[in-house]
Amino acid sequence: MSGVQFVQQIDMNSLKITELAPGVAGTDAVNVNQLTASAPQGFASDIGNGVATSFTVSHNFSTFDVLVQVYEIATGATVHPTINRVAEDDVQLIFGVAPTAAQYRLLVVPVPA
């Protein structure tokens, strides 16, 4: 094995490592840009118009493997409409009573494969 080898912990005394190349192997260190790029990005949208009880929303993640949650904006309480994954990019929410304008907030997060 070439390069510097350490047999004890490294104490950086609050300093940081800069210009770290992107990791490639499973045991390599990674930089912040790699972590940011690999973190699942989410989608959020306000739901409700006072008339409709069904809403189809496009999240554009190109997968059925998404976590979907809905909460009431005023209280933060989670609500449980019927949720259908109707296409790889679309979820459908069905409420028993038409939500008022922007009553609820929809959150969609893709599940990494």
C-alpha angles and dihedrals in degrees: 000000000000129000133043117332126198126199096183136046119283115234110201094183092227093312122129135225110241133196092023110176116234113274118246109176123061092252096047123110115250131214128232093259090058092049093048092049093050097047113103111253118215139214126225133184138168114243131205141066104181093251114055125068095190127059129180112201128189116220097172097220093127093224141091088218099096135128112228127196132171126196136178109254096213096053107017089233116149113241127199115220119166106275122202127181097218098172138357089269101032139072124187122212120198120192127190091224126030109262116233118247109305092345094144138040120218119209122191124182125178118234111231114240 
